[in-house]
């Protein structure tokens, strides 16, 4: 910003930079949480609130085992209604 007589006032963008960094780390933590079979939104919010402490916990805690999927529910033919005949 310029004042009269050509003097320059430097604006301090430190808070903007720090909040952008904080938000970026929270987004990365949410993405990383998905790779460890954890809720991305939960860890995003935890990182926004607690910052590096939440990231430290996410990195040090072991990953959750993948969920078991019931084969009957994923099979498309099992959930389709029985028409009892031809497809016409």
N, C-alpha and C positions, 0 to 999 in steps of 0.2 A: 504494500500500500504506500502511496506517495503522499507526502504532506506538501504544503506550500514551500516554495524556495528550493525544491528538488531534493529534500532529505528523504531517505528511504527508511521505512519501519519494517523490520523483518518479523513476520508472523511465526509463531512457534507452532510447528506441526507435530510435535512430539506425541501429544495425546492421540492424534489421528493415526500416526504410524503404529503406536503401541496397540491401539484398539483394532487396527487392521491385522496386525500380527496375531493378536489373541484370537480373533475370529477365524483366521486362516488355520491356526493350530487346532482349533475346535473342529473345523471341517475335516481336517486330515485325521484327527482322532476318530471321528465318526466313520470315515472310510476304513480306517485300520480296524475298528471294532468289528466291522462286517467280516473281515478276513479271519477273525478269531471267533466267529459264530456268536457274536454278542449284538445287542441292539445298537444300531448306529445313532438313532435319535437320543437314546438315553446317555450314551457316552459323549455325544455332541453337547448336550445340556450340562452334563457333569463337568466337562472341560470348560465350558463358558463360566460356570460358577466357581470351580476350584482350580482351574488352570493346570499348571505343571504337575500338581499332585495327582490329579485324575489321569493324566497321561502316564505318569510313572506307574500307577496302579494297573492301567490297561496293558502296559508293556510287560510288567513283571508277573501278573497273574497268568496262570496257564489258560490256553484256549479251551473253550467248551467243546465237548465231542459233538459231531454232527447229529442232528435229530434223525430218529428212525422214521422212515416214510412207509406207510401202510400201502403195499402194492395194490390192494383192491381199490384204493381211493385214487391212485394215479392212473389206473388203466381206464382209458376212455370208454371202452366197450362195457365195463362194469357199471359205469354211471349212466349209460344211455338206456332209455326205456326199451323194453322188449316189444317190438312191433308185431311179432308173431308171424312174419311172412316176408314177402319180397320188399325190396326198397322202393317200389313204384309208388 
